[in-house]
Amino acid sequence: MLSNKLAKQPMKQEVYNHLLQAIIQGELEPGKQLDEKEISESLGVSRTPLREAINRLAQEGIVMEIPYRGNFVRKFSTKEVTDLYAVRQTLEVMAIRLAVAHMTTEEADAIADLVHLTAKAEEEGDLASYAKYDTDFHNLIAVFSGNQMLNQMLNSMSTQIKIIRHMANSSEKVVKKAQFDRELILKAIMNRDPEAAGQFMQEHIQHVMEEVIHHLEDTTES
């Protein structure tokens, strides 16, 4: 677990980044206890920067501190996923409608490039690259919306969304469906049709949310 030694960067930031990526990528699974001794030894760091990193993750709602037991990677309930995705859906539908309404050819081409990259990563089974390009796809649309407050709100949710999205990406069926959704969104963008793009985005996020909830329910029953 967490076997790679850290690069020589500001220590507490580097430890934070390392733990965050391990959580996002599912290496540290929801409900997993963060064993300070094990992690500090595997990363080759002292407890001080590790505790600072864990405290920051706790403040961001990614790690949960349970008195007398320790720190655990947060488990999301179906209600929390539903609430988060309801807000995300509203914001992303708004973002794409705004973006498509005044999108330049260069911006549309940038979105098209990302859709092609997610398709290539999906075909090659490269889920790490797939997840990165998928994140970039949504982030770029938010930027192109031109609404700074909307973009900031989505950024504030981005880490939790990445963690939840990882559950959906574990299903090959969902990954294929998500790519199909992105192709529909791209077609609406190229047609400069904000309403169609918004509808396809709404359905895309709904599909992912339903899969995550299904995954959580299966995990709870098993």
TORVO-896918 format. One record per residue (C-alpha): residue number from 0; x, y, z. Coordinates in steps of 0.25 Angstrom, whole numbers, m for minus. Layout:
REM residues N
+-----+-------+-------+-------+
:   k :    px :    py :    pz :
+-----+-------+-------+-------+
: NUM :     X :     Y :     Z :
...
+-----+-------+-------+-------+
END
This chain:
REM residues 222
+-----+-------+-------+-------+
:   k :    px :    py :    pz :
+-----+-------+-------+-------+
:   0 :     0 :     0 :     0 :
:   1 :     5 :    14 :    m4 :
:   2 :    19 :     8 :    m7 :
:   3 :    24 :    20 :   m15 :
:   4 :    34 :    29 :    m8 :
:   5 :    30 :    44 :    m8 :
:   6 :    37 :    54 :   m17 :
:   7 :    45 :    66 :   m11 :
:   8 :    33 :    76 :   m10 :
:   9 :    27 :    83 :     2 :
:  10 :    25 :    71 :    11 :
:  11 :    11 :    73 :    16 :
:  12 :     6 :    77 :     2 :
:  13 :    12 :    65 :    m4 :
:  14 :     6 :    55 :     6 :
:  15 :    m7 :    62 :     5 :
:  16 :    m7 :    60 :   m11 :
:  17 :    m2 :    46 :    m9 :
:  18 :   m13 :    42 :     0 :
:  19 :   m24 :    49 :    m8 :
:  20 :   m20 :    42 :   m21 :
:  21 :   m20 :    29 :   m13 :
:  22 :   m34 :    31 :    m9 :
:  23 :   m39 :    37 :   m22 :
:  24 :   m33 :    24 :   m29 :
:  25 :   m39 :    15 :   m19 :
:  26 :   m26 :    10 :   m14 :
:  27 :   m31 :    15 :     0 :
:  28 :   m45 :    10 :    m1 :
:  29 :   m57 :    16 :     6 :
:  30 :   m57 :    12 :    21 :
:  31 :   m42 :     9 :    21 :
:  32 :   m35 :    13 :    34 :
:  33 :   m23 :    21 :    32 :
:  34 :   m12 :    14 :    39 :
:  35 :    m2 :    25 :    42 :
:  36 :     9 :    16 :    45 :
:  37 :     8 :     8 :    33 :
:  38 :     6 :    20 :    24 :
:  39 :    17 :    28 :    30 :
:  40 :    27 :    16 :    28 :
:  41 :    22 :    13 :    13 :
:  42 :    24 :    28 :    10 :
:  43 :    37 :    30 :    17 :
:  44 :    31 :    42 :    25 :
:  45 :    29 :    46 :    40 :
:  46 :    16 :    46 :    46 :
:  47 :    15 :    61 :    47 :
:  48 :    13 :    64 :    32 :
:  49 :     4 :    52 :    31 :
:  50 :    m5 :    57 :    42 :
:  51 :    m6 :    71 :    36 :
:  52 :   m10 :    64 :    23 :
:  53 :   m20 :    55 :    29 :
:  54 :   m26 :    67 :    37 :
:  55 :   m27 :    75 :    24 :
:  56 :   m35 :    63 :    17 :
:  57 :   m44 :    63 :    30 :
:  58 :   m47 :    78 :    28 :
:  59 :   m51 :    75 :    14 :
:  60 :   m60 :    64 :    18 :
:  61 :   m52 :    53 :    11 :
:  62 :   m47 :    47 :    23 :
:  63 :   m56 :    44 :    36 :
:  64 :   m50 :    45 :    50 :
:  65 :   m57 :    35 :    59 :
:  66 :   m53 :    38 :    74 :
:  67 :   m45 :    27 :    81 :
:  68 :   m44 :    19 :    68 :
:  69 :   m36 :    27 :    58 :
:  70 :   m38 :    33 :    44 :
:  71 :   m45 :    26 :    33 :
:  72 :   m47 :    29 :    18 :
:  73 :   m61 :    35 :    17 :
:  74 :   m73 :    25 :    13 :
:  75 :   m84 :    32 :     5 :
:  76 :   m98 :    29 :     7 :
:  77 :  m108 :    28 :    m4 :
:  78 :  m115 :    41 :     2 :
:  79 :  m101 :    48 :     1 :
:  80 :   m99 :    43 :   m13 :
:  81 :  m113 :    47 :   m17 :
:  82 :  m112 :    61 :   m11 :
:  83 :   m98 :    64 :   m17 :
:  84 :  m102 :    59 :   m31 :
:  85 :  m115 :    67 :   m30 :
:  86 :  m107 :    80 :   m28 :
:  87 :   m96 :    76 :   m38 :
:  88 :  m107 :    73 :   m49 :
:  89 :  m113 :    86 :   m47 :
:  90 :  m100 :    93 :   m48 :
:  91 :   m94 :    85 :   m60 :
:  92 :  m107 :    87 :   m68 :
:  93 :  m106 :   102 :   m66 :
:  94 :   m91 :   102 :   m69 :
:  95 :   m93 :    95 :   m83 :
:  96 :  m105 :   103 :   m87 :
:  97 :   m97 :   116 :   m84 :
:  98 :   m84 :   110 :   m91 :
:  99 :   m91 :   105 :  m104 :
: 100 :   m99 :   118 :  m105 :
: 101 :   m86 :   126 :  m108 :
: 102 :   m76 :   115 :  m111 :
: 103 :   m65 :   118 :  m121 :
: 104 :   m60 :   108 :  m131 :
: 105 :   m47 :   107 :  m124 :
: 106 :   m54 :   104 :  m111 :
: 107 :   m63 :    93 :  m117 :
: 108 :   m51 :    87 :  m123 :
: 109 :   m44 :    86 :  m110 :
: 110 :   m57 :    79 :  m104 :
: 111 :   m56 :    69 :  m117 :
: 112 :   m42 :    66 :  m114 :
: 113 :   m45 :    62 :  m100 :
: 114 :   m57 :    53 :  m104 :
: 115 :   m48 :    46 :  m114 :
: 116 :   m37 :    44 :  m103 :
: 117 :   m48 :    38 :   m94 :
: 118 :   m52 :    29 :  m105 :
: 119 :   m38 :    24 :  m108 :
: 120 :   m35 :    22 :   m93 :
: 121 :   m48 :    14 :   m91 :
: 122 :   m44 :     5 :  m103 :
: 123 :   m30 :     3 :   m97 :
: 124 :   m36 :     0 :   m83 :
: 125 :   m27 :    11 :   m78 :
: 126 :   m37 :    16 :   m67 :
: 127 :   m27 :    25 :   m60 :
: 128 :   m26 :    33 :   m73 :
: 129 :   m41 :    32 :   m76 :
: 130 :   m44 :    38 :   m62 :
: 131 :   m34 :    49 :   m64 :
: 132 :   m40 :    53 :   m78 :
: 133 :   m54 :    51 :   m73 :
: 134 :   m51 :    61 :   m62 :
: 135 :   m44 :    71 :   m72 :
: 136 :   m57 :    70 :   m81 :
: 137 :   m66 :    75 :   m69 :
: 138 :   m56 :    85 :   m64 :
: 139 :   m54 :    91 :   m78 :
: 140 :   m69 :    93 :   m80 :
: 141 :   m70 :   100 :   m67 :
: 142 :   m59 :   109 :   m71 :
: 143 :   m65 :   112 :   m84 :
: 144 :   m79 :   115 :   m77 :
: 145 :   m72 :   129 :   m74 :
: 146 :   m79 :   129 :   m60 :
: 147 :   m68 :   130 :   m50 :
: 148 :   m77 :   127 :   m38 :
: 149 :   m83 :   114 :   m45 :
: 150 :   m69 :   110 :   m48 :
: 151 :   m64 :   112 :   m33 :
: 152 :   m76 :   104 :   m28 :
: 153 :   m73 :    92 :   m37 :
: 154 :   m59 :    93 :   m33 :
: 155 :   m62 :    92 :   m18 :
: 156 :   m70 :    79 :   m21 :
: 157 :   m59 :    73 :   m30 :
: 158 :   m52 :    64 :   m20 :
: 159 :   m64 :    58 :   m15 :
: 160 :   m69 :    56 :   m29 :
: 161 :   m56 :    49 :   m33 :
: 162 :   m57 :    39 :   m22 :
: 163 :   m72 :    36 :   m25 :
: 164 :   m69 :    35 :   m40 :
: 165 :   m58 :    25 :   m37 :
: 166 :   m69 :    15 :   m33 :
: 167 :   m77 :    17 :   m46 :
: 168 :   m64 :    15 :   m54 :
: 169 :   m62 :     1 :   m48 :
: 170 :   m74 :    m3 :   m57 :
: 171 :   m70 :    m6 :   m72 :
: 172 :   m84 :    m4 :   m76 :
: 173 :   m85 :    10 :   m69 :
: 174 :   m72 :    14 :   m75 :
: 175 :   m78 :    11 :   m89 :
: 176 :   m91 :    18 :   m86 :
: 177 :   m84 :    30 :   m81 :
: 178 :   m76 :    31 :   m94 :
: 179 :   m88 :    29 :  m102 :
: 180 :   m94 :    41 :   m94 :
: 181 :   m82 :    50 :   m97 :
: 182 :   m83 :    47 :  m112 :
: 183 :   m98 :    52 :  m111 :
: 184 :   m93 :    64 :  m103 :
: 185 :   m82 :    67 :  m113 :
: 186 :   m92 :    66 :  m125 :
: 187 :  m101 :    76 :  m118 :
: 188 :   m89 :    85 :  m116 :
: 189 :   m85 :    85 :  m130 :
: 190 :   m99 :    88 :  m134 :
: 191 :   m99 :   100 :  m125 :
: 192 :  m112 :    94 :  m118 :
: 193 :  m112 :    98 :  m103 :
: 194 :  m125 :    92 :  m100 :
: 195 :  m121 :    78 :  m106 :
: 196 :  m107 :    79 :   m99 :
: 197 :  m113 :    82 :   m86 :
: 198 :  m123 :    70 :   m87 :
: 199 :  m112 :    61 :   m91 :
: 200 :  m103 :    66 :   m79 :
: 201 :  m115 :    64 :   m69 :
: 202 :  m117 :    50 :   m74 :
: 203 :  m102 :    47 :   m74 :
: 204 :  m101 :    51 :   m59 :
: 205 :  m114 :    44 :   m55 :
: 206 :  m108 :    31 :   m61 :
: 207 :   m95 :    32 :   m53 :
: 208 :  m103 :    35 :   m40 :
: 209 :  m112 :    23 :   m42 :
: 210 :  m100 :    14 :   m44 :
: 211 :   m93 :    19 :   m32 :
: 212 :  m105 :    17 :   m23 :
: 213 :  m107 :     3 :   m29 :
: 214 :   m92 :     0 :   m25 :
: 215 :   m94 :     5 :   m11 :
: 216 :  m107 :    m3 :    m9 :
: 217 :   m99 :   m15 :   m14 :
: 218 :   m88 :   m12 :    m5 :
: 219 :   m97 :   m11 :     7 :
: 220 :  m104 :   m24 :     4 :
: 221 :   m91 :   m32 :     3 :
+-----+-------+-------+-------+
END
